[in-house]
Amino acid sequence: MEQQQIKLVVLDMAGTTVADQHEVEACFAKAARMSGLEASDEAILAAQGLSKRYVFQLFWRAQLGESHPDVETQVDKSYAIFKEVLEAHYQTQPVFPTDGCLKLFSYLKQNNIKIALTTGFYRVVTDIILGRLGWLEGLDENRIGNDDSIIQASIASDEVEHGRPAPLMIQKAMRLLGVTDPKHVINAGDTPSDLQSGNAAGVLLNLGVTNGTHTVEQLIGHPHDALIGSIDEIINLIEGIKQGRPSGKTADAYSF
């Protein structure tokens, strides 16, 4: 059963480990309005989890045309406004972990399983959120921790060449934490791009979390091994692996 020993759990931030009542979408929509970008609520939701600058590129190209000379100028304008709005939000509004998050963190620590947080945010706002939650404690300048820190690594989307749906943040977390085999890794997130990233990385379990920004219906069509109601359900899946159930997959995990 060594092949299925879990050494690392990779978790998204907003909506998965950090409570999100669609604040990020609201900040994005505000920046879009302020910069003259047309973006529906549905389109903004569908782009959750992706690098936000990349999303502005997609939307401006759709509005102006793929090769319009003003696209990058407008992207820069929208993104600068978005950063101001988002940073102000997280610096001034309450920030909470999601239901079940701290329970999972405690279990993983007790079982010597490393935790890496990945995010579509850039480093500045990632650190604001981590700092508000106390999760920066014990991380070095490269945002790598140790066995005593709450998390062992934080990877932001501006620290890899390509954010989600590419697997690079998961692969960087593995590299930083000395995990060489993706079959020792669980990935979990609440957006389609989280699931696409985990699938591309070839992790043992790729889990969709349905109490975040996306519902069961919005996630079920994307690659996943299971959909779970909250991330503390990962505990039961890991216990299943310990007991020899293939990949920890249980009937309950497939209840959707």
C-alpha atoms as an extended CHARMM CRD file, in Angstrom:
* protein
*
       256  EXT
         1         1  MET       CA              0.0000000000        0.0000000000        0.0000000000  PROA      1               0.0000000000
         2         2  GLU       CA              3.0850000000        2.2520000000       -0.0890000000  PROA      2               0.0000000000
         3         3  GLN       CA              2.0260000000        3.3420000000       -3.5750000000  PROA      3               0.0000000000
         4         4  GLN       CA             -1.0250000000        5.0340000000       -2.0460000000  PROA      4               0.0000000000
         5         5  GLN       CA              0.5770000000        6.5960000000        1.0190000000  PROA      5               0.0000000000
         6         6  ILE       CA             -0.5410000000       10.2330000000        1.1810000000  PROA      6               0.0000000000
         7         7  LYS       CA              2.3360000000       12.6380000000        1.7510000000  PROA      7               0.0000000000
         8         8  LEU       CA              0.8310000000       15.9260000000        0.5640000000  PROA      8               0.0000000000
         9         9  VAL       CA             -2.6010000000       17.5480000000        0.3830000000  PROA      9               0.0000000000
        10        10  VAL       CA             -2.8440000000       20.5230000000       -1.9940000000  PROA      10              0.0000000000
        11        11  LEU       CA             -5.7520000000       22.8690000000       -1.2820000000  PROA      11              0.0000000000
        12        12  ASP       CA             -7.1360000000       25.9180000000       -3.0310000000  PROA      12              0.0000000000
        13        13  MET       CA             -7.6350000000       29.0700000000       -0.9410000000  PROA      13              0.0000000000
        14        14  ALA       CA            -10.7470000000       31.2090000000       -1.6520000000  PROA      14              0.0000000000
        15        15  GLY       CA            -13.8310000000       29.0240000000       -1.3400000000  PROA      15              0.0000000000
        16        16  THR       CA            -11.9100000000       25.9040000000       -0.2510000000  PROA      16              0.0000000000
        17        17  THR       CA             -9.8430000000       26.8080000000        2.8210000000  PROA      17              0.0000000000
        18        18  VAL       CA            -10.8230000000       30.4980000000        3.0580000000  PROA      18              0.0000000000
        19        19  ALA       CA            -14.5160000000       31.3420000000        3.3570000000  PROA      19              0.0000000000
        20        20  ASP       CA            -15.7380000000       33.1460000000        0.2480000000  PROA      20              0.0000000000
        21        21  GLN       CA            -19.2410000000       34.5420000000       -0.1030000000  PROA      21              0.0000000000
        22        22  HSD       CA            -18.4740000000       35.5160000000       -3.7000000000  PROA      22              0.0000000000
        23        23  GLU       CA            -16.3800000000       38.4700000000       -2.5250000000  PROA      23              0.0000000000
        24        24  VAL       CA            -13.7110000000       37.8490000000       -5.1540000000  PROA      24              0.0000000000
        25        25  GLU       CA            -16.3070000000       37.8980000000       -7.9130000000  PROA      25              0.0000000000
        26        26  ALA       CA            -17.7490000000       41.1310000000       -6.4990000000  PROA      26              0.0000000000
        27        27  CYS       CA            -14.3040000000       42.7480000000       -6.4620000000  PROA      27              0.0000000000
        28        28  PHE       CA            -13.6760000000       41.5790000000      -10.0260000000  PROA      28              0.0000000000
        29        29  ALA       CA            -17.0740000000       42.8650000000      -11.1820000000  PROA      29              0.0000000000
        30        30  LYS       CA            -16.4090000000       46.2450000000       -9.5280000000  PROA      30              0.0000000000
        31        31  ALA       CA            -13.0410000000       46.5630000000      -11.2660000000  PROA      31              0.0000000000
        32        32  ALA       CA            -14.6250000000       45.5750000000      -14.5740000000  PROA      32              0.0000000000
        33        33  ARG       CA            -17.3210000000       48.2610000000      -14.2200000000  PROA      33              0.0000000000
        34        34  MET       CA            -14.7910000000       50.9150000000      -13.2290000000  PROA      34              0.0000000000
        35        35  SER       CA            -12.6390000000       50.1640000000      -16.2700000000  PROA      35              0.0000000000
        36        36  GLY       CA            -15.4060000000       49.8080000000      -18.8540000000  PROA      36              0.0000000000
        37        37  LEU       CA            -15.2060000000       46.0310000000      -19.2250000000  PROA      37              0.0000000000
        38        38  GLU       CA            -18.3820000000       44.0830000000      -19.9010000000  PROA      38              0.0000000000
        39        39  ALA       CA            -18.4440000000       40.8660000000      -17.8620000000  PROA      39              0.0000000000
        40        40  SER       CA            -21.5160000000       38.9560000000      -16.7370000000  PROA      40              0.0000000000
        41        41  ASP       CA            -21.7700000000       37.4220000000      -13.2840000000  PROA      41              0.0000000000
        42        42  GLU       CA            -21.9460000000       33.9860000000      -14.9170000000  PROA      42              0.0000000000
        43        43  ALA       CA            -18.7550000000       34.5530000000      -16.9000000000  PROA      43              0.0000000000
        44        44  ILE       CA            -16.9120000000       35.8400000000      -13.8310000000  PROA      44              0.0000000000
        45        45  LEU       CA            -17.9970000000       32.8080000000      -11.7770000000  PROA      45              0.0000000000
        46        46  ALA       CA            -16.9190000000       30.4260000000      -14.5420000000  PROA      46              0.0000000000
        47        47  ALA       CA            -13.4330000000       31.9700000000      -14.4340000000  PROA      47              0.0000000000
        48        48  GLN       CA            -12.9780000000       31.5430000000      -10.6690000000  PROA      48              0.0000000000
        49        49  GLY       CA             -9.6860000000       29.8960000000       -9.7690000000  PROA      49              0.0000000000
        50        50  LEU       CA             -7.8560000000       31.1950000000      -12.8250000000  PROA      50              0.0000000000
        51        51  SER       CA             -5.1580000000       33.8680000000      -12.6490000000  PROA      51              0.0000000000
        52        52  LYS       CA             -7.1170000000       37.1020000000      -12.5050000000  PROA      52              0.0000000000
        53        53  ARG       CA             -4.8890000000       38.9760000000      -14.9370000000  PROA      53              0.0000000000
        54        54  TYR       CA             -5.3930000000       36.1350000000      -17.4140000000  PROA      54              0.0000000000
        55        55  VAL       CA             -9.1680000000       36.4550000000      -16.9600000000  PROA      55              0.0000000000
        56        56  PHE       CA             -9.0120000000       40.1660000000      -17.7440000000  PROA      56              0.0000000000
        57        57  GLN       CA             -7.0720000000       39.2670000000      -20.9030000000  PROA      57              0.0000000000
        58        58  LEU       CA             -9.7600000000       36.7890000000      -21.9440000000  PROA      58              0.0000000000
        59        59  PHE       CA            -12.5800000000       39.2670000000      -21.3450000000  PROA      59              0.0000000000
        60        60  TRP       CA            -10.8970000000       42.2260000000      -23.0240000000  PROA      60              0.0000000000
        61        61  ARG       CA             -9.9910000000       40.1270000000      -26.0630000000  PROA      61              0.0000000000
        62        62  ALA       CA            -13.6200000000       39.0460000000      -26.2950000000  PROA      62              0.0000000000
        63        63  GLN       CA            -14.8170000000       42.6470000000      -26.0310000000  PROA      63              0.0000000000
        64        64  LEU       CA            -12.2840000000       44.3740000000      -28.3020000000  PROA      64              0.0000000000
        65        65  GLY       CA            -11.1160000000       41.5460000000      -30.5540000000  PROA      65              0.0000000000
        66        66  GLU       CA             -8.1890000000       39.1520000000      -30.2470000000  PROA      66              0.0000000000
        67        67  SER       CA             -5.6450000000       41.3910000000      -31.9650000000  PROA      67              0.0000000000
        68        68  HSD       CA             -6.9160000000       44.8280000000      -30.9400000000  PROA      68              0.0000000000
        69        69  PRO       CA             -3.9490000000       47.0940000000      -30.0960000000  PROA      69              0.0000000000
        70        70  ASP       CA             -5.5680000000       48.3900000000      -26.8910000000  PROA      70              0.0000000000
        71        71  VAL       CA             -6.1280000000       45.0080000000      -25.2670000000  PROA      71              0.0000000000
        72        72  GLU       CA             -3.0280000000       44.9580000000      -23.0560000000  PROA      72              0.0000000000
        73        73  THR       CA             -3.4570000000       48.5970000000      -22.0210000000  PROA      73              0.0000000000
        74        74  GLN       CA             -7.0260000000       47.8890000000      -20.9290000000  PROA      74              0.0000000000
        75        75  VAL       CA             -5.9490000000       44.6910000000      -19.1680000000  PROA      75              0.0000000000
        76        76  ASP       CA             -3.3320000000       46.6210000000      -17.2070000000  PROA      76              0.0000000000
        77        77  LYS       CA             -5.9120000000       49.2570000000      -16.2510000000  PROA      77              0.0000000000
        78        78  SER       CA             -8.5310000000       46.7210000000      -15.1160000000  PROA      78              0.0000000000
        79        79  TYR       CA             -6.0130000000       44.5980000000      -13.2460000000  PROA      79              0.0000000000
        80        80  ALA       CA             -4.5640000000       47.5850000000      -11.3810000000  PROA      80              0.0000000000
        81        81  ILE       CA             -8.0400000000       48.6100000000      -10.2310000000  PROA      81              0.0000000000
        82        82  PHE       CA             -8.8660000000       45.0250000000       -9.2640000000  PROA      82              0.0000000000
        83        83  LYS       CA             -5.7290000000       44.7600000000       -7.1290000000  PROA      83              0.0000000000
        84        84  GLU       CA             -6.6130000000       47.9580000000       -5.2600000000  PROA      84              0.0000000000
        85        85  VAL       CA            -10.1930000000       46.8100000000       -4.6460000000  PROA      85              0.0000000000
        86        86  LEU       CA             -9.2090000000       43.2720000000       -3.6290000000  PROA      86              0.0000000000
        87        87  GLU       CA             -6.3860000000       44.2790000000       -1.2980000000  PROA      87              0.0000000000
        88        88  ALA       CA             -8.5890000000       46.8660000000        0.4040000000  PROA      88              0.0000000000
        89        89  HSD       CA            -11.2880000000       44.2230000000        0.8860000000  PROA      89              0.0000000000
        90        90  TYR       CA             -9.0460000000       41.6450000000        2.5300000000  PROA      90              0.0000000000
        91        91  GLN       CA             -7.2540000000       44.2460000000        4.6360000000  PROA      91              0.0000000000
        92        92  THR       CA            -10.5090000000       45.5820000000        6.1020000000  PROA      92              0.0000000000
        93        93  GLN       CA            -13.1080000000       42.7810000000        6.0470000000  PROA      93              0.0000000000
        94        94  PRO       CA            -13.2150000000       39.6740000000        8.2650000000  PROA      94              0.0000000000
        95        95  VAL       CA            -11.3720000000       36.6250000000        6.9310000000  PROA      95              0.0000000000
        96        96  PHE       CA            -12.3400000000       33.1440000000        8.1440000000  PROA      96              0.0000000000
        97        97  PRO       CA            -11.3490000000       29.5580000000        7.3840000000  PROA      97              0.0000000000
        98        98  THR       CA            -14.0400000000       27.4160000000        5.7710000000  PROA      98              0.0000000000
        99        99  ASP       CA            -16.0850000000       24.8980000000        7.7260000000  PROA      99              0.0000000000
       100       100  GLY       CA            -13.9720000000       21.8270000000        8.4010000000  PROA      100             0.0000000000
       101       101  CYS       CA            -10.7120000000       23.4710000000        7.3800000000  PROA      101             0.0000000000
       102       102  LEU       CA             -9.0270000000       23.6240000000       10.7860000000  PROA      102             0.0000000000
       103       103  LYS       CA            -10.2170000000       20.0970000000       11.5890000000  PROA      103             0.0000000000
       104       104  LEU       CA             -8.5170000000       18.8600000000        8.4330000000  PROA      104             0.0000000000
       105       105  PHE       CA             -5.3500000000       20.8530000000        9.1510000000  PROA      105             0.0000000000
       106       106  SER       CA             -5.1550000000       19.3010000000       12.6270000000  PROA      106             0.0000000000
       107       107  TYR       CA             -5.6300000000       15.7740000000       11.2750000000  PROA      107             0.0000000000
       108       108  LEU       CA             -2.9910000000       16.2260000000        8.5800000000  PROA      108             0.0000000000
       109       109  LYS       CA             -0.4850000000       17.5880000000       11.1050000000  PROA      109             0.0000000000
       110       110  GLN       CA             -1.1150000000       14.6380000000       13.4310000000  PROA      110             0.0000000000
       111       111  ASN       CA             -0.5210000000       12.2570000000       10.5310000000  PROA      111             0.0000000000
       112       112  ASN       CA              2.6260000000       13.9990000000        9.2350000000  PROA      112             0.0000000000
       113       113  ILE       CA              0.9700000000       14.8940000000        5.9330000000  PROA      113             0.0000000000
       114       114  LYS       CA              2.1320000000       18.1710000000        4.4200000000  PROA      114             0.0000000000
       115       115  ILE       CA             -0.2740000000       20.9730000000        3.4460000000  PROA      115             0.0000000000
       116       116  ALA       CA              0.2520000000       23.2440000000        0.4450000000  PROA      116             0.0000000000
       117       117  LEU       CA             -2.1230000000       26.0790000000       -0.4400000000  PROA      117             0.0000000000
       118       118  THR       CA             -2.4190000000       27.1410000000       -4.0740000000  PROA      118             0.0000000000
       119       119  THR       CA             -4.3690000000       30.1040000000       -5.3670000000  PROA      119             0.0000000000
       120       120  GLY       CA             -5.3240000000       32.1660000000       -8.3890000000  PROA      120             0.0000000000
       121       121  PHE       CA             -4.3460000000       35.2320000000       -6.3300000000  PROA      121             0.0000000000
       122       122  TYR       CA             -0.9930000000       36.9870000000       -6.7070000000  PROA      122             0.0000000000
       123       123  ARG       CA              1.5030000000       36.9780000000       -3.8350000000  PROA      123             0.0000000000
       124       124  VAL       CA              0.6490000000       40.3490000000       -2.2530000000  PROA      124             0.0000000000
       125       125  VAL       CA             -3.0160000000       39.5450000000       -1.6280000000  PROA      125             0.0000000000
       126       126  THR       CA             -2.1800000000       35.9100000000       -0.8210000000  PROA      126             0.0000000000
       127       127  ASP       CA              0.0330000000       37.1260000000        2.0200000000  PROA      127             0.0000000000
       128       128  ILE       CA             -2.6330000000       39.5460000000        3.2400000000  PROA      128             0.0000000000
       129       129  ILE       CA             -5.0890000000       36.6500000000        3.5580000000  PROA      129             0.0000000000
       130       130  LEU       CA             -2.5620000000       34.2630000000        5.1010000000  PROA      130             0.0000000000
       131       131  GLY       CA             -1.5000000000       36.9570000000        7.5520000000  PROA      131             0.0000000000
       132       132  ARG       CA             -5.0780000000       37.7240000000        8.6080000000  PROA      132             0.0000000000
       133       133  LEU       CA             -5.6020000000       34.0130000000        9.3240000000  PROA      133             0.0000000000
       134       134  GLY       CA             -2.2630000000       33.5450000000       11.1080000000  PROA      134             0.0000000000
       135       135  TRP       CA             -1.1210000000       31.0500000000        8.4690000000  PROA      135             0.0000000000
       136       136  LEU       CA              2.0360000000       32.9440000000        7.5340000000  PROA      136             0.0000000000
       137       137  GLU       CA              3.5290000000       31.9300000000       10.8650000000  PROA      137             0.0000000000
       138       138  GLY       CA              6.5640000000       29.7140000000       10.3810000000  PROA      138             0.0000000000
       139       139  LEU       CA              6.8770000000       30.3100000000        6.6230000000  PROA      139             0.0000000000
       140       140  ASP       CA             10.2020000000       31.5670000000        5.2910000000  PROA      140             0.0000000000
       141       141  GLU       CA             10.7650000000       34.1940000000        2.5800000000  PROA      141             0.0000000000
       142       142  ASN       CA              9.9890000000       31.5590000000       -0.0560000000  PROA      142             0.0000000000
       143       143  ARG       CA              6.7310000000       30.7300000000        1.7530000000  PROA      143             0.0000000000
       144       144  ILE       CA              7.9630000000       27.2950000000        2.7610000000  PROA      144             0.0000000000
       145       145  GLY       CA              7.2740000000       26.0770000000        6.2850000000  PROA      145             0.0000000000
       146       146  ASN       CA              8.2690000000       23.1970000000        8.4910000000  PROA      146             0.0000000000
       147       147  ASP       CA              6.5380000000       20.4750000000       10.4930000000  PROA      147             0.0000000000
       148       148  ASP       CA              5.5530000000       23.0290000000       13.1560000000  PROA      148             0.0000000000
       149       149  SER       CA              4.0410000000       25.6360000000       10.8200000000  PROA      149             0.0000000000
       150       150  ILE       CA              0.3050000000       25.5600000000       10.1120000000  PROA      150             0.0000000000
       151       151  ILE       CA              0.9090000000       25.0060000000        6.4010000000  PROA      151             0.0000000000
       152       152  GLN       CA              4.0950000000       23.8400000000        4.7410000000  PROA      152             0.0000000000
       153       153  ALA       CA              3.9410000000       25.7840000000        1.4660000000  PROA      153             0.0000000000
       154       154  SER       CA              2.0360000000       28.5940000000       -0.2540000000  PROA      154             0.0000000000
       155       155  ILE       CA              2.1270000000       29.0040000000       -4.0260000000  PROA      155             0.0000000000
       156       156  ALA       CA              0.5290000000       31.9910000000       -5.7750000000  PROA      156             0.0000000000
       157       157  SER       CA             -0.3840000000       32.1380000000       -9.4500000000  PROA      157             0.0000000000
       158       158  ASP       CA              2.2180000000       34.8190000000      -10.2290000000  PROA      158             0.0000000000
       159       159  GLU       CA              4.9870000000       32.4790000000       -9.0630000000  PROA      159             0.0000000000
       160       160  VAL       CA              4.5820000000       29.9570000000      -11.8910000000  PROA      160             0.0000000000
       161       161  GLU       CA              4.7140000000       30.3930000000      -15.6550000000  PROA      161             0.0000000000
       162       162  HSD       CA              1.0910000000       29.3330000000      -16.0790000000  PROA      162             0.0000000000
       163       163  GLY       CA             -1.6360000000       29.3240000000      -13.4430000000  PROA      163             0.0000000000
       164       164  ARG       CA             -4.6000000000       26.9730000000      -13.4780000000  PROA      164             0.0000000000
       165       165  PRO       CA             -5.7790000000       24.9460000000      -15.3050000000  PROA      165             0.0000000000
       166       166  ALA       CA             -2.0990000000       24.0820000000      -15.7970000000  PROA      166             0.0000000000
       167       167  PRO       CA             -0.6880000000       21.7890000000      -13.0720000000  PROA      167             0.0000000000
       168       168  LEU       CA              2.3650000000       23.9480000000      -12.3510000000  PROA      168             0.0000000000
       169       169  MET       CA              1.3370000000       25.1510000000       -8.8620000000  PROA      169             0.0000000000
       170       170  ILE       CA              0.7210000000       21.5710000000       -7.7180000000  PROA      170             0.0000000000
       171       171  GLN       CA              4.0020000000       20.4600000000       -9.2460000000  PROA      171             0.0000000000
       172       172  LYS       CA              5.8570000000       23.3400000000       -7.5850000000  PROA      172             0.0000000000
       173       173  ALA       CA              4.3480000000       22.4070000000       -4.2170000000  PROA      173             0.0000000000
       174       174  MET       CA              5.5540000000       18.8370000000       -4.7130000000  PROA      174             0.0000000000
       175       175  ARG       CA              9.0250000000       20.0100000000       -5.6570000000  PROA      175             0.0000000000
       176       176  LEU       CA              9.3180000000       22.4010000000       -2.7220000000  PROA      176             0.0000000000
       177       177  LEU       CA              8.1990000000       19.7440000000       -0.2670000000  PROA      177             0.0000000000
       178       178  GLY       CA             10.1510000000       16.8200000000       -1.6660000000  PROA      178             0.0000000000
       179       179  VAL       CA              7.2340000000       14.7760000000       -2.9790000000  PROA      179             0.0000000000
       180       180  THR       CA              8.2120000000       13.1200000000       -6.2580000000  PROA      180             0.0000000000
       181       181  ASP       CA              5.1800000000       10.9370000000       -7.0580000000  PROA      181             0.0000000000
       182       182  PRO       CA              1.7770000000       12.5640000000       -7.7230000000  PROA      182             0.0000000000
       183       183  LYS       CA              0.1650000000        9.3300000000       -6.5470000000  PROA      183             0.0000000000
       184       184  HSD       CA              1.1550000000       10.4530000000       -3.0360000000  PROA      184             0.0000000000
       185       185  VAL       CA             -0.8740000000       13.6600000000       -3.4650000000  PROA      185             0.0000000000
       186       186  ILE       CA             -4.4970000000       14.7210000000       -2.9640000000  PROA      186             0.0000000000
       187       187  ASN       CA             -5.7420000000       17.8950000000       -4.6520000000  PROA      187             0.0000000000
       188       188  ALA       CA             -8.9560000000       19.6640000000       -3.6230000000  PROA      188             0.0000000000
       189       189  GLY       CA            -10.6880000000       22.8170000000       -4.7850000000  PROA      189             0.0000000000
       190       190  ASP       CA            -14.0800000000       24.3800000000       -5.3950000000  PROA      190             0.0000000000
       191       191  THR       CA            -13.7200000000       25.5000000000       -9.0380000000  PROA      191             0.0000000000
       192       192  PRO       CA            -13.5190000000       23.7820000000      -12.4370000000  PROA      192             0.0000000000
       193       193  SER       CA             -9.9670000000       25.0890000000      -12.8790000000  PROA      193             0.0000000000
       194       194  ASP       CA             -8.9330000000       23.4390000000       -9.5900000000  PROA      194             0.0000000000
       195       195  LEU       CA            -10.1850000000       20.1150000000      -10.9000000000  PROA      195             0.0000000000
       196       196  GLN       CA             -8.6060000000       20.5770000000      -14.3130000000  PROA      196             0.0000000000
       197       197  SER       CA             -5.2830000000       21.3850000000      -12.6450000000  PROA      197             0.0000000000
       198       198  GLY       CA             -5.4180000000       18.3250000000      -10.3880000000  PROA      198             0.0000000000
       199       199  ASN       CA             -6.3210000000       16.1040000000      -13.3200000000  PROA      199             0.0000000000
       200       200  ALA       CA             -3.3910000000       17.4590000000      -15.3410000000  PROA      200             0.0000000000
       201       201  ALA       CA             -1.0570000000       16.8060000000      -12.4040000000  PROA      201             0.0000000000
       202       202  GLY       CA             -2.1350000000       13.1590000000      -12.1900000000  PROA      202             0.0000000000
       203       203  VAL       CA             -2.7840000000       13.2040000000       -8.4440000000  PROA      203             0.0000000000
       204       204  LEU       CA             -4.1160000000       10.1480000000       -6.6290000000  PROA      204             0.0000000000
       205       205  LEU       CA             -7.3560000000       11.8670000000       -5.6410000000  PROA      205             0.0000000000
       206       206  ASN       CA             -8.7330000000       14.9660000000       -7.3630000000  PROA      206             0.0000000000
       207       207  LEU       CA            -11.5850000000       16.3240000000       -5.2580000000  PROA      207             0.0000000000
       208       208  GLY       CA            -14.2530000000       18.9280000000       -5.9140000000  PROA      208             0.0000000000
       209       209  VAL       CA            -15.5250000000       20.8170000000       -2.8740000000  PROA      209             0.0000000000
       210       210  THR       CA            -19.1860000000       21.7720000000       -3.1530000000  PROA      210             0.0000000000
       211       211  ASN       CA            -19.5990000000       24.2110000000       -0.2340000000  PROA      211             0.0000000000
       212       212  GLY       CA            -17.4550000000       26.9090000000       -1.8770000000  PROA      212             0.0000000000
       213       213  THR       CA            -18.1410000000       29.0260000000       -4.9440000000  PROA      213             0.0000000000
       214       214  HSD       CA            -19.4950000000       26.2400000000       -7.1680000000  PROA      214             0.0000000000
       215       215  THR       CA            -22.3250000000       23.7590000000       -6.7390000000  PROA      215             0.0000000000
       216       216  VAL       CA            -22.4470000000       20.0530000000       -7.4580000000  PROA      216             0.0000000000
       217       217  GLU       CA            -24.1220000000       20.7670000000      -10.7810000000  PROA      217             0.0000000000
       218       218  GLN       CA            -21.4000000000       23.2420000000      -11.7560000000  PROA      218             0.0000000000
       219       219  LEU       CA            -18.5530000000       20.8660000000      -10.8790000000  PROA      219             0.0000000000
       220       220  ILE       CA            -19.8310000000       17.4400000000      -11.8640000000  PROA      220             0.0000000000
       221       221  GLY       CA            -18.9670000000       17.8340000000      -15.5450000000  PROA      221             0.0000000000
       222       222  HSD       CA            -15.2930000000       18.4640000000      -14.8020000000  PROA      222             0.0000000000
       223       223  PRO       CA            -12.6450000000       15.7790000000      -14.0950000000  PROA      223             0.0000000000
       224       224  HSD       CA            -12.8350000000       14.5590000000      -10.5180000000  PROA      224             0.0000000000
       225       225  ASP       CA            -12.5260000000       11.4280000000       -8.4060000000  PROA      225             0.0000000000
       226       226  ALA       CA            -15.1350000000       12.5890000000       -5.9110000000  PROA      226             0.0000000000
       227       227  LEU       CA            -17.2360000000       15.5810000000       -4.9310000000  PROA      227             0.0000000000
       228       228  ILE       CA            -17.2500000000       16.3330000000       -1.2090000000  PROA      228             0.0000000000
       229       229  GLY       CA            -19.3940000000       18.6410000000        0.8970000000  PROA      229             0.0000000000
       230       230  SER       CA            -16.4980000000       20.1000000000        2.8810000000  PROA      230             0.0000000000
       231       231  ILE       CA            -12.7730000000       19.5200000000        3.0040000000  PROA      231             0.0000000000
       232       232  ASP       CA            -12.8070000000       17.6700000000        6.3330000000  PROA      232             0.0000000000
       233       233  GLU       CA            -14.3010000000       14.7420000000        4.3830000000  PROA      233             0.0000000000
       234       234  ILE       CA            -10.7420000000       14.2500000000        3.1330000000  PROA      234             0.0000000000
       235       235  ILE       CA            -10.0460000000       12.7230000000        6.5400000000  PROA      235             0.0000000000
       236       236  ASN       CA            -12.3370000000        9.7660000000        5.8110000000  PROA      236             0.0000000000
       237       237  LEU       CA            -10.7930000000        9.2940000000        2.3830000000  PROA      237             0.0000000000
       238       238  ILE       CA             -7.2870000000        9.1470000000        3.8320000000  PROA      238             0.0000000000
       239       239  GLU       CA             -8.4490000000        6.7370000000        6.5100000000  PROA      239             0.0000000000
       240       240  GLY       CA             -9.9020000000        4.5930000000        3.7160000000  PROA      240             0.0000000000
       241       241  ILE       CA             -6.5140000000        4.5230000000        2.0230000000  PROA      241             0.0000000000
       242       242  LYS       CA             -4.9110000000        3.4040000000        5.2850000000  PROA      242             0.0000000000
       243       243  GLN       CA             -7.4480000000        0.5730000000        5.4970000000  PROA      243             0.0000000000
       244       244  GLY       CA             -6.6530000000       -0.5890000000        1.9920000000  PROA      244             0.0000000000
       245       245  ARG       CA             -9.6430000000        0.6970000000        0.0420000000  PROA      245             0.0000000000
       246       246  PRO       CA             -8.4570000000        1.5090000000       -3.4950000000  PROA      246             0.0000000000
       247       247  SER       CA             -7.4960000000        5.1930000000       -3.5830000000  PROA      247             0.0000000000
       248       248  GLY       CA             -9.6750000000        5.7460000000       -0.5260000000  PROA      248             0.0000000000
       249       249  LYS       CA            -12.7540000000        5.9260000000       -2.7590000000  PROA      249             0.0000000000
       250       250  THR       CA            -15.9080000000        5.1180000000       -0.8640000000  PROA      250             0.0000000000
       251       251  ALA       CA            -19.5270000000        4.8760000000       -1.8630000000  PROA      251             0.0000000000
       252       252  ASP       CA            -20.2550000000        7.9930000000        0.1580000000  PROA      252             0.0000000000
       253       253  ALA       CA            -17.6940000000        9.9760000000       -1.8270000000  PROA      253             0.0000000000
       254       254  TYR       CA            -19.6750000000        9.2580000000       -4.9720000000  PROA      254             0.0000000000
       255       255  SER       CA            -23.0620000000       10.1870000000       -3.5780000000  PROA      255             0.0000000000
       256       256  PHE       CA            -23.5030000000       12.9800000000       -6.1130000000  PROA      256             0.0000000000
